[in-house]
Amino acid sequence: MLISVGKGIELDVDVARFNKEVMDHIVKTGLRNLIMDSHASATQKADPTGYIAKSRELAERKLQSLYSGSCLERGGE
């Protein structure tokens, strides 16, 4: 799997070489980052009373788009 790591650097990663614990860590970190990014726009400044509910809504929507694969149809959402 070719992974772009910035500054024009790409690494060819053989994911089959990761043991279960490392793969679990990669998945957990990746999911956390994707889902956190999805609700970053819901700020307390923009909505002082409803930003947590909006954050949850956006996070749940992202998770559903990952489950369905629709996040790939829209260029990463």
C-alpha positions, 0 to 999 in steps of 0.5 A, spaced: 500 500 500 503 506 497 502 511 503 503 519 502 507 521 508 508 529 506 513 533 503 513 528 497 515 522 500 511 516 499 512 509 503 510 502 500 507 499 506 506 492 507 500 491 512 501 484 512 507 485 516 504 488 522 502 484 528 495 484 531 496 489 536 500 494 532 494 493 527 489 495 532 493 501 534 493 503 527 486 502 526 484 506 532 488 512 531 486 512 524 479 512 526 480 517 531 483 522 527 478 521 521 472 522 526 475 527 530 476 531 523 469 530 521 466 534 527 472 540 528 467 545 525 462 544 530 465 549 535 463 552 542 464 559 539 459 558 533 454 554 537 455 555 545 449 551 547 448 545 541 456 544 539 456 538 543 450 535 540 452 537 533 459 534 534 456 527 536 451 528 530 457 529 525 461 524 528 456 519 527 455 521 520 462 520 519 462 513 522 456 511 518 459 513 511 465 509 513 461 503 514 457 504 508 463 506 504 460 512 501 466 516 504 470 514 498 465 516 493 465 523 495 473 524 495 474 522 502 468 527 505 
